[in-house]
Amino acid sequence: MANTQLEKNTTKEKITIAGAGPVGALLAVILARHDHPVNLCESRPDSRRHNVYQGKSINIALSDRGWLALEAVGITEQVKQNAIAMKKRVMHAVDGTITEQAYGKEGQAIWSVSRAGINEQLLDLAEKESLINIEFEQRLIDVDFNSASASFSHEHAINKVSGDILFGADGAYSKVRRLAQETPRFSYSQSYMPQSYIELHIPANADGSFKMDKDALHIWPRKDFMLIALPNPDGTFTCTLFLDFQGEVSFSSLTQRSDVSEFFQQNFADAMSLLENPVDEFMEKTANPLSLVSVDPWVINNKVALIGDAAHAMVPFFGQGMNCGFEDCRVLGELISQYNNDWSQIFPAYQGARKINADAITELAKRNFIEMSEYSGQASFLLQKKIEAEFHQRQPKLWTPLYSMVTFSPLLPYSEALAIGDIQQKIMQQIMRIPDIEHCWQEDFVYQKLQKLAEAAFKGANNEAVIHARGENK
């Protein structure tokens, strides 16, 4: 792994990154621009030359937190050229009825981007940095948590990579994290959602156009399970079916082709004319689990640290997994500047800043499955969202809906959004109990009561968090 640029005399620490996915590649660029020599090591082949993403999600939802991190390395416009703005949710009921819900205010959207595409763009950017050396097909086999040296296997040879710091950016099934479990006082937990998932496909029309509204994330909410679809630039949609792994209606119970066909006809009849061979796909594919990972600490011996999914794998129901990982990188870069490359201060600050927020968005992501699969199809839920949006228009300094705080307020910590959102939900429960709210929701007295309740609640809440949220949404 020799690289003459990395061998130059430097006072900055040499850093090894295990994992060259989107988070690892972004982290490498940020570290190199702080003058750190970086060895970026990836276990898979180079995705620009081999299809390493086969069978995995080909698109992800990127929101303002992710864009802010990409902006920090100057790649925003390049990524947006191949991204599609999703301005709303479109809900498809069992009877084919369609309802819509805007994600935010005019001009706000989440973006469907190619996972492979953004990874490759970040790798191209990393290769332009003289301080970064990238090596593929390097399987991590050992880490010395005292020295930050690591051993990688490549074509039956063992390569030992020395460095002053090592980051585990190797994803939800991180080998760095597994090795860290052998160190003293390292706490680790992994749990699984009842649901698993498979991916399905909606092809483009013959002329390359979309078969559905392209500026939306489509949801078929069915309470205990759901189907979602995200648009791709080529006119296709990537669909994901979330269904219990075990139970009466589950991946485990649906083993006969006739039962699978009946399941789709009963629950997704309107999608059957859009989907490409859904029954065949269901029968052929193995359901993927949805896991949640929590670890503490994220930093060991001020030498080895976890970042991205390696530190906080979460379920995808808030669309914040990669956004949170990118935010890890951005915040770390800011701490490097703040503490003038003093890693004895950077690492504790990184753990303190990110752990509480990763825990918060993990909790919100779990909750959002119920919102997407059940509530989003209910008239009362959609009405509540309309009331909150209207109140935000009237009182933007007093009230920003939880979804907007998470998705469109990139400087507001997740933990503060969670705390404020819990207060808001208690208030909205009172508002939704107003008699005949379905017909009087636009009346001034509703918003006068909402204002009174909000002012009283936030007066006794974490004022700093509330002020922060208000400041982001002036």
N, C-alpha and C positions, 0 to 999 in steps of 0.2 A: 504493500500500500504506500510505497514511497511517493512523495510528492515534494518537489523542490521548494514550492511555495510554503509548504508546511514546515520545512526544515530551516527557514530563515530565522535568525535571531529575533526573538520577540519577548516582551515582558508580559504579554497576555497569555492566559491559560489556554492550553490545547484542549479541545473539547471533542469527545466522541459522541455521536448520536446513533443509537440503535433504532433503525426504522426510518425509511425514506418515503413514507406516505405523505399526504398533504401537510400534516402537522410537523413531521420531522423535517421536510424540505423547507417549510416556512421558517422553522426555528433555526435551521442552518444559515439561511440568508440573514436573519436578524443578528445572530451571533457573529457572523463574518463581518457584518457592517459595524460591529463594535470591536473589530480588529482581532477577533479570536480565530486562530486556525481551527478548522473543523474537519473531522473525518466522519462522513455520513455513510453509514453501512446499512444495507438492505438485504434481507434474506431472499427475497424473490428476484426473478430476472427483471431487467429494465422494462417497464410497461410500455415504453415508447417503441420497443422492438418485439415485445411478446405480449400476448393478451393474458395478463395476470388477473384481470378483474372479471373474468368469465364466471357467471353464476352469482355474482354479487351485484348490489344495487348500482345502476349506472348513472343515477342522478341523486342529488341531495338538495336540500333547501338551504340557501345561503341568505342570511338576513344582516341587519346593520352591524352587528358585532363582528361578524366575519368580514364584511366589507371594510370596516375600520382597520382591522389587522392587515388586510391586503393593501389598503391604502398606504400603510406605513412602509411597505416595500415597493410601492409604485407599480402595482400590477392590476389595479382595479379595472381600468378601461379595457385592458386586454382580456380579462376574464369575462367582463360583461358582453363582449362581442359574441360570445357563445352561450349566453344565459337568457332565460325567458322569465320575464316578470310575471309573477302570479299575484294579482291584486285582490283576490277573493277566494273564499271557499264556495264550491258549488255542491250542494247536498242532493243526492238522488234517493228518493223514497222508494219503498218496495213497489208502490203502485206506479212508479215512473214520474211522480211529481218532482219538480226541481225547485229548490230555493237557494238563494244566494246570501252571502254575508261578507261584506268588505273586511279585509284584514286591518285596515287602518284608515287614515285620512286620504284625501285625494293625493295621488302621487306616491303613496307608500305601498310597498309590495315586498314579498319574499321572492327569491329567485331560484328557479330550477337550473342547476348547473351539473355538468358531467363530473362525476367523481374522478374518473380516469383523466379527463381533460384538465381539470384544475391541478391534479397531481403532476401531470406532465408539464404544464406551464410553470409550476413552481420548481420542478427539476431543471427545466431549461434556464430559469433565472438563477438557480443555485450554481449551475455549471459556469456561468459568467463571472462568478466571484472567485478571484484568484486564491483566496484562503480556504476554499472548500474543495475537498477531495471526495468524490462519490464512488463507492464500490458496491456492486450488486452481487447477488448469490453468495452472500456472506451470512452463514447461519450462526447466530450467537450461541455459544455453548457454556461460557463462564464469565463471571464478573468478579473482580476483586473490589469489594466495597470499601476497602481502606485506601487503595491507591488509584481507583477508577480505571484501571487497566481492564481490558476485555479480550477474550479469545473467541475467534470466529473460525468456522470450518468452511473451506472452499475447495471443492474437487479433491476431497480426502486429505487436504493439508490443513494444518492449524496455523492461523495467523494471529499473533498476539499484538494488539494495538494498545500502545501506552498513551496516556493522556492525564490531564490534571482533573478533569471533570467528565462525567458520563451522564447523558440523558437517555432515559428509556422512552422513546416515542413510538414504540412498536405495538400499539393498538390494544384492543380489548383483551386479547389473549397474550399479553406481553410476557416475553421470556425474562426480561429484566425484573419485572414484578414477581414472577415465580421464584427467581433466584433470591430476591429480597426477602421472601418469606422465611428463608433460613437464617436471617440476621436477627439479633436480639430485639425484642419489644416492637416487632413489626406486626401491626394488626391488619387483618385482611378478611373481607367477607364477600361472598358472591351469592347472589340469589337470582331466581328466574321468575319472569312473569308467567302466568298461566298460558298466555298466548305464545304461539310460534308464528312463522310467516313463510310464504313462498312468493316468488315474483312471477307475474304474468305480463302479457304484452298486448297493447293495442297498436296495430300497424297504421301507417298513414294511408290516406286515400290514394288512388292510382296516380293522381296528379301531384302527390307529395303534400297535400293539405291535411290539416288536422280534422279528425272525426268529431271532436268536441271543442268547446271553448278552450283556447290555448292559454289564456291569461288567468287561469284558475287552477287551484288544487281541488280535484274532484274526490268526493267522499260518498260512499254508499254505507251509511251508518245502520247497523243492525243490532245494536245493544251489546251483545256478547261478542260480536265479531264485526269486521268491517273490511271493505275494499277501498283502496285509495289509488289515485292516478296522478302522476306528475308528467308534464309535457317535456319532450325533447326537441332540440332544434330541427331534427329531420322529419318532423311531423308525427312521430310516434308518441305513445305514452308508456311510461314504465308503471306498472300496477303492482301493488302489494296487497296480498290477502292476509289479514291478521285473524287467527282463529285459535281457539283453545287447543293445546296439544293433546289433552285427554278429556274425556267426558262424553255426554250424549251426542253432541254435535261437535266434532273435533277432527283433527288430522288422524288421530288413532282410530276413530270409529268409521270414518269415511274411507273404506278400503275397496269397495266394489264400484265398478264404473257406473252402474245404474244409479247407485246412491249419490255419487258425486254429481252426475248429470242432474238428478232431481234437486240436489242442494243448490246448484247454480240457477236452475230454472225457477225455483221457489223464491230465492233471495236476491238474485241479480239478473232478472229476466231482461231488463232494459240494457244491460251491459253485454249480454250474450251475442248480440249482433255486432258488437264492437271488438270484443276480445278475440284473440287468435288462439284457437284450440285450447280453451281453458281447462276442459276436462282432461285432455291428454297431458297438459302441463301439470295439472294437479296429481295425476296418477304417476307421472315420471319423476317428479321432484321430491326431495327430502326436505321436510320442514326445518327451518333454521330457528334456534332458540333465541329468546330475548333475555339477555342477562344484565344485571346491574352489579357493579363492582365498587366497593368502598375500601380504601386503604388509608392507613395513618402510621407513620409519617409519609409524606411524599418525597422527603429528602433524607438521605442516610449519610451520616458522617461528613456532611457538607461536601460530599464528593460525587454522589450519585443521586439523580432526581428523576421522578416520573412526570410525564406531561401528556396532555391529551387523553385519549381513551385508556392509555396505560394507567392513568391515575384515577379516572372517573368514568368508566364505561357506563352509559345510560341508555334507556330505551328511546326510540326515535320519535315519540309522539308530540314533542314540542319543536322538533326540527332544530335542536340546538347542539347536537353532539359535536359536529365539526366547528360550529360557531364558537362553542365553549373552548375547544382545543386551540383554535386560532386566537381567541382572547387570552388564553394562557401565554401564548408566544408574545403577543403585543404587550401584555402587562410585564412579563419578564424583561423585555427590551427596555421598557420604561424604568424598571428597577435597576437595571444595569447602569443606566445613565444617572439615576438618582443617587446611587451609592458608589458611583465612580469606579465600577468594576471590582468592588470589594465583595467577594463572594461570601465571606463570613457574615455579611449583612444582607446580601441579596437573597440567599437561600431561605433564611427564616422569614424574610418579608414576603417572598414568593409563596411559601407554604401558608402564611397567615392570610394573604390576600386571596388566594385561589381556592383553598380547601372548603371554606364556608360557603363560597359561591357555587362550587361544583356540587356540594351537597344540596343546595337550594334548588338548582335547576334539575337535578336528578329527581327530587321530590315532585317538582312541577311536571316533569315529563311523565312520571307515573300517573299523576292525576289526569293528565290531558288525554289519556286513552279513553277514560269514561266520557270526557267532554266530546271527543271526536266520534266515538262509536255509539253513544247513546244520546247525550244532551243535544248535539248539533242537529238532530232530527226532530227536536221537540219545539213546538211553537212558543212555549214559555221561556225557553232558553234563548231563542232568537229575539224575543221581545226584550228580555233583559239586556242583551247586547245592544239593541237599538237605543234603549234608555241610557245606557252608559255612554254610548257614542254621542248622543244628543247632549248629555250633561257635560261631557268633555268639551264639546263645542261651546257651551255656555260658560263653563268654568274651567278652562284649561290649566289654570294654576292650582286648582283644588283637586282635580280628578283626571287621572290617565288610566284607561283600562289596563288590566293586568297583561293581556296579550301584547299591547303596545309597549308597556314598560319592558317586557322581556325582549321583544322583537325589534322595536324601533327606538329604543333609548339606550344606545350602546355604552354610555358612560355610567349608567345606573347599575350598581351591583345586583346580581341575581338575588342575593339574600335580602336586599332591601325591597326588591320587587315582590318577593314572596311574602314578606311581612306586611307590606301595604296591601297586597292583594287579599290577604286573609281578613284584614279589617274591612276592605271594600265588600267582600262577599257577605259579611254579617249585616252590613248596611243594606245591601241589595235584597237580602232576604226579607227585611222589613218593608222595603218599597214594593216588592212583588206581592205582598199580602194586602196592599191597598185594594179595597173593594172595586171590582170592575176595572182593574188596571189595564186589561186588554183594550178597553175603549177610551180610557181617560189618560193614557200614558203621555200624550202630548200636551196636556194641560199644565199651566204654570205651577199650580199648587203641588204637583208631583215633584218638580225640581226645586221648589222652595223647601219642601220637606227633606229632599235628598241633600240639599246644601246645609241645612241645619244639622242633620245627622252627621254629615262628613266633617263639618267644622268642629263639632263636639268630639267626634272620635279621634280626629287627627290632633286635636289640641292636647290630648293625653297620650298620644303615641310617640314613637321615636321621631322627634321633630327634625333631626338632622336628615333622616331618610326621606321624610316627606318633602322637606325643602329641596333636597337633591332631586327628587322625582319632579317636583314642580319646575325647578330650574332647567331641566332637560327638555321640558315641553312648553316653554313659553311661546 
